[in-house]
Amino acid sequence: MRSLVSVPRVLIADDSPVVLCMIEKMLAAAGYGVLTARDGLEAIEKAVADGVDLVIMDVMMPRMNGYQACRLLKTEPSTQAVPVVILTSKDQAGDRFWGLATGADYYITKDSEPQRILELDKNILSTDGRARPEPAKRTSGVDILSRVNELLDRKLYEATILSEIGRVARSLMQFDETFTSVMALVSRVVEFTVGAMAFVDEDDLEVEVLLNRRAAPAVVDEAKARLLEAAQAARGGDPLVRVHARLHAPPGSGNSAEETALGGFASFPVVTNGRLAGLLALTGRPVGRLSAETHAFLGQVANQAHIVMENSRLFERVKNLAIRDSLTDLFNHRHVMDLVQHEFERVGRYQEAFSLLMIDIDHFKRINDEHGHPAGDAVLREMAHLLRDTLRTVDSLGRYGGEEFAAVLPHTGAEEARQTAERIRHGVEGHAFHAGEHEVRVTVSVGVATCPALDVDSPGALVREADRALYQAKEQGRNRVA
């Protein structure tokens, strides 16, 4: 219940009787109702129990200082909307920053003219009547100290979560590992079923979706749809042209009972320089019961997590520039050799076979001569897609040079490698490639080499063996596997 109050009530907290008396007389003469307190604890007791419209508070006070009292007033539901003026002799930049960071609305120094304090109060308060909450039950010092401890515990917990997100940023993990680590920290704040982080780039939306618990496909689809709606709403209704989503299901997420309903949904936009840069979205029954404090903290988490994930994305992109072929987006020659070296060392440790395929497009020069180099580039890109689709996810594919490709096949013996090569040869032979406006047919020759083998004692020897087999396939008439 609220009552209409004609006289604004101001609470002054200062341990100096002189300052307290001076400000009290000045405000009383101006027609304000005045309450006084000698320390932070007494100030909070009176603000909560008596109801006030403005608090003017010194910083250095016994039992509880002004910063601590201000922080508590701003977290107490009955007083969080009450303006707080920090009045202090401390005027260093750090003091001013900390005062405003604790939630104070204004920060002025004691050497200011008394008239300035009065003018500030008049600007803050309206003298034509204010609606003020009914006074709450009087709060004891013990109750207040208990709330202070709760606040400190919560702030320590929040600082720990944010610090852990920062630690993830310094670990330089792969992007997928970074994402699952960040979302694991989010799950410590609120248990969710589906969590997603979106990254907005112009009109594109890249979404990483994580299943923290088992969820029906319809639930995942609804979560994606709600996230897209939230992203477009945060952009002022501006539509997103391209949306790409990847689903992650870390170990252990499948141990829970399957969720068949979305439950609650909450989104936390990340805005940079006035532009939507990303979004954190969560679903699940606990998400629908978030307190205002948890919701606000998750907003901080979203901003911190977005910075970490965006840095990880940039790191991945820079790393890819060093190991990718710019035309086909396959691994480049240097990285192919690194992969061969890695697999060769693994064979030495575990005695598991792996194979290398050298794949060369037959008579590729004719395409460039007859249709031009842009047409040849188009065929190379389409060939890269076709080869990728033919190989397994554990296999690695690179552009070895020119029209030659290399495929590294882990855990693959000679016969299985030959079957893979034959599947590639057959798939290319039956495929119609698009070279600009023209449709062209091409074939490939494939050389196969497997390690361990009698004559293969180094990565270079394996590459030479695959090259020798490729040359043999060419000599036998092309469109062959050797």
N, C-alpha and C positions, 0 to 999 in steps of 0.2 A: 504494500500500500504506500502511496506517495502523497505528500502534503505540499501545498503551495506556500513558499516562504518568501516574505517580502524583504527581509534583511539578510543579505549574504553573510555567511559565517566563515571567518578566517581562523585557521589554527596556526599559531606561531610557535616554533620549537627552537630554543636556543638556551645554552647553559649559562649565558651571560645575563645577569639580572638587569644590567644597564641597557643592553640591546633590546632585551625582551620588553622592558618598560617603555622605551622610546617608540618602538614599532606599535606596541599595544595602544598607547595614547594617540598616535597619529591616525591609526585605522579607526579607533573608536570615535575620534573627532570627525572623521569622514563619514560616519554613519554605519560602519560595519559592526557586526557582532564578532567578538574576539574571544578565542580560547587560547590558553598558553600551556606549554609543556617544557620541562627542563632537560629532557633527553629523548632519544628515539623511541624507547619502549613506551613512555608516557604519551608521546605523540600518536603512536599507532593505537593505543588504547582509546584515546579520546576521538580520533578520526573514525574509528569503527563504531564506537558506542554512541557518540553524540551526533554524528553526521555533520560534515563540513563541506564547504564549496571551494575552498582553496587552502593549500598548505604552504607555509613559508618556513624553510627549515635550514638550520645551520649544518655544517658538515661535521666539525669536531665537537662531539658531545659524549658524555659518559654512558656506559652500559651498551648503547647501540648508536653508531654514528649515522649521519644523515644519508649517506649512500645506501647503507643497509636498510634503513627505515624506508627510504624511497622505493627500493627494489621490492620490499614486502608490500607496501601500499599498492604498487602497480600490479601485484599478483593476487591481491585480495579482491574478490568479486565486488564487494560493497564499496571499495574505494579506488578501484583501478581507473575510473574515469575522472577522478578528482585531479585538477591541475596541481603540480608541485613546482615550487620555486626554490631552487638551491641558493641560499644567501651565505656567502663565505668570504673569508679573507684569502683563501687559496686561489690564485689566479694564473697558475701555470697551464700550458696547453694541455698537459696530461690530466690535470685536475678537471678542467672544463670538459674534456672528452669523457672522462669517467663519470662525471655527474650526469651528463646527458645520456650516456650509455646505460645507466641504471634506471632510466625511465623518466628523469626529470624533464619538465616541459620548458623551464627557463633557468638560466644560471646567471646570477649577478653578484658582484663583489660588495663587501661591506663598506668600501670607501666610496661607493656611489652616493649621490645626493639622496637624502630621505625622500625628496619629492619624486625621484625616479621610481622608488619602490611603490609609492602611492599611485603614480600614473600607470605602472605595470599592472597593479591590482585592478584598476578601473578598466583597463583594456581586457583583462581576463574575465572579469565578472560583469554580469548584467545586473543593474540595480532595479530593474522593473519586475523582480520576482523570479525565483528559480525553483524548479521541482527537485526536491532532495529526498533521498530514501529515508524511510523511518529509521531512527536509531536502532542499531543491532544490540543484541545482548552484550553487556559489558564484558570485555575480554581481559583476562588476567595476564600479568607478565609471564607466567609459566606457559600459558597458551600461546602467547606470541613467540616465545623462545622455541617452543615446539614447532611452530610454523616456520621459523627461521631455519631450524635444522632440516625440516622437510624441503624447504626451498634450496638450501645448500646441497642436500643429497641429490635433488633433481638436477640442479645446475652442474654438479660434478658428473652425474650420469650423462647428461647431454654433452658436456665437454669431452667426456671419454669417447662417446660415439663419434663425434666430429673428429677427434684426434685419430681414432682408428681408421676413419675414411681417409684422412691425410696420410696415414701409414701405408694404406693400400696404394695411394698415388706414388709413393716413393719406392714401391717394390718392383716396378717395371715388369709386371706380369703381362701375359698375352691379353688381348682385349676381352676375350670370353671369360678368362679367369678373373680379370678385374671386375667385370660386370657381376658375376656370381658372388664375388667377395663383397662388393658394395651392397648388393641386395640382401645378402646374409646379415649385414649390419642393420639394414632397414627392418628386417624381420625381428630384430631385438627391440625395436621401438613399438611395432605392432605386428601381430601375426596376420599374414595375408595369404590368400590362395594364389592369385595371379598378380604379379608385379611387372611393370613395364617402364622402360625409360625411352623417351622419344627425343630425337634430335632433328631440329628443323633447319633446313638449308634451302633458302629461297622458297620455292614451291614444293620441295621434296620433304618427305617425312620418313626417316629411318627409325624403326621401332625394334627394340630388343625386349622380348617377352620372356619372363621367367615363371615357371610353375613351381611354386614353393610347396604346394600340395597337389595331389591328383585332382584333376578337374575334367569334366565332360567337355568334348570338343565345342559344344554349343556355348558353354560358359566362357571358354577362351575366345571364341568368335565375338561374343557379346562384349567382353572386356576390351577387345581391339576396337570394336565399333564405338564404345563409349569414350575411349581414349581419343579416337579421331574426332569425335564430336567436341570433346573438351579442347583439343588443340585448335580446331577451327574457330571455336567460340573465343578462345584467348587471342586469336588473330583478328578478332572483330568480324568474324564470318567469312574472311578471305579463304577461299577453298585451297586445299592442297592437291597438287596435280598428280604427283607420284607418291605412292605409299609402299614401302618395302618393310616386311616384318620377318624376324627370325625368332624361332621358339627354342628356349633353353630349358632343359629338365635335369638339374643337377642330381647326383647320387643321393638317394634317400627321399626324394620328393614323391616317389611312387609307393612309399610305405603307408601312406595315410588313406583313409576312406575317400572315395571319389566324391567331390563336391558337384552337385547337380544344379545349384542355383548361384547366381552372381553374389548374393549377399549385399554388402555395402560397396560403394564406389567412391573414391576420393582422388582428386587430381591436384597437383601442385605445380603450377607453371613456373618456368625459369625465364625471366625477362632480362635481356642485356641491351643496354642503350635504347630502351623503348621498343625493342623487338623481341618477339617470342623466340627463344633459342632452344627450348626443350620443355620436357614435361615428365614428371614422375606420376605414375598412376598405380593405384592399389585397389584390389577387390577382396571381399571376404566378409564374413559376419562381424568380426571385431572392427573392421574398417568403418562399418556403419555406426559404431558407438564411440568414435574418437572424441576426446575432450578438446576444448578450445586450446588448452596448453599443448597437448600432443599434436594437434593439427598445425599450430604455429611452429612447433619444433620440426615437424616433418617438412615444412616449407624451407627451413634452414638446411635440413638434410638434403632436400632436392637440389638446392643451389650448390652445396658443397659436392654432392655426388656428380652433378652435371659437369662441374669443372674437372673432376678427376676423370670421368668417362670421356669428355671431349679431348683432354690431353692424351688419353690412351688411344683414342681414334686417330689423332694427329700423329702420334708416335708410330702407329701401325702403317699409316699412309706413307710417312717418310721412309720407314723400313721397306715397304713394298716398292718404293721408287728405286731402291738400291738393288732389289732382287727380281724385279719384274721387267719383262719386255714391253715396251711402250705400245707396240702395235697390237699384240695379241693378248696382253695381260697375263701371259704365261710366265713361268720362271725363266730368267735369262741364262745364258751359257755358264756364267760364273757360278750361279746358285745350283744349277744342275750338277756341276762338278763337286760342289760342297755336299749335295745330297748323296752322290755316289760314294764320296769319301766316308760320310757318316754310315751308310749301309755296309760298306766294306769293313769298317771297324766293328760294327755290330755282328757281322758274320764271324769275325775273329773271336768275339767273346762268346757267342751263343751257338755257333755252328748252324745257323739257319740260312737257307738259300735266299738269294734275291736275284732279280734279272733286270737287264737293261735292254730297251728297245730303241733302235735308231730308225726313224721313219722319214723317208724322203719322198717328196712329190715328184712323180715322173714327168719329164718334159715341161717343167714349170716355166722355162724361158719362153715357150711358145705363147703362154697366156700374156706375159708382159709385152711380147712383140706384136701379138695380134690385137690385144684389147687395151694395152696401156698399163702402166705401173699401178694406178689406182685400182684397176680391176684385179691385178695380182695381189694387192694388199687385201682386197675384199675376200679373195679366196683363202688367203692365209688366216684371216680372222675367223672365217666360217670353218676352216679345217680345225682350228684350235677348239672351237665349240664342239665339233663332232667328236674329236678325240677325247675331250674331257667327258662327254656324255657316255663314251664307250668304256672308259676306265673306271676302276673302283675308287671310292673316296679315299682309301689309304694309299693309292698310287699317286705319284707326282709327275707332272708333265711340264716340259719346258721347250722353248724354242732354242735349238742348239745353234742355229745360224742359217740365214737365208731361208730356203724352203725346207730345212731339215729340223725335225722335232726329236726329242728324246723323252722316253717314259721310264721312270724308275719304279719297279714293282717289288715292294717288300714281301717277304715270306712266299716267294714264288719260285718254283723249280723250273727246269728247262721245258718240260712238256706243257705245263700250264702257261708258261710265257709264250710258247709257240701258238697255243690255242688263242691267247689274247691277241697276238699279232695277226693271226688269220682272221679273227673277228674284226679287227681294225681294217685290214685290207679289203674284206668283203663289204664292210659298211661304206667305205669311201667309194668303192667301185659302183655301188648302187645309188650314190647320192648325187643329186643335181646341184651344183654350186652356182651361186649368182655373182657374176662379175659385172657390176653395174647393171646395164640393161640386158646383158647377155647371160645365157645359161650355158655353163660349161661342164664337161665331164672330165674328171682326172682320176688317176690311179696312184697308188703308193707302193714303194718297195720297202721292206722291213728287214732289218738285221737284228738277230736275237743273240744275246750273250748272257750266261748265267754264272754266278759265283756261289759257292766255291767250284773251281774247275782246275784241272791239272796245270794248264798254261797261264792261269790268271793269278798273279802274285801281288798285284797292286791295283789301285783304282784306274790308273792309266792303262794298264794291260787289259782291263775289262772293256774300257772304251775302245781300244784298238781292236779287240776281238769283235765287238758289235759293229764297228766300221768295216772290218773285213767281211763280216757276214752280209752287211748291206751292199758292199761292192759285188759280192757273189750273186745276190738277188738281182742286181742290175745287169750283170753279165749273162744271167740266165734268161733275160728277156723282159725284165721289169714286171711290175704288178705281181711280185713274188714275195715269199717269206723264206729267209735262209738263216 
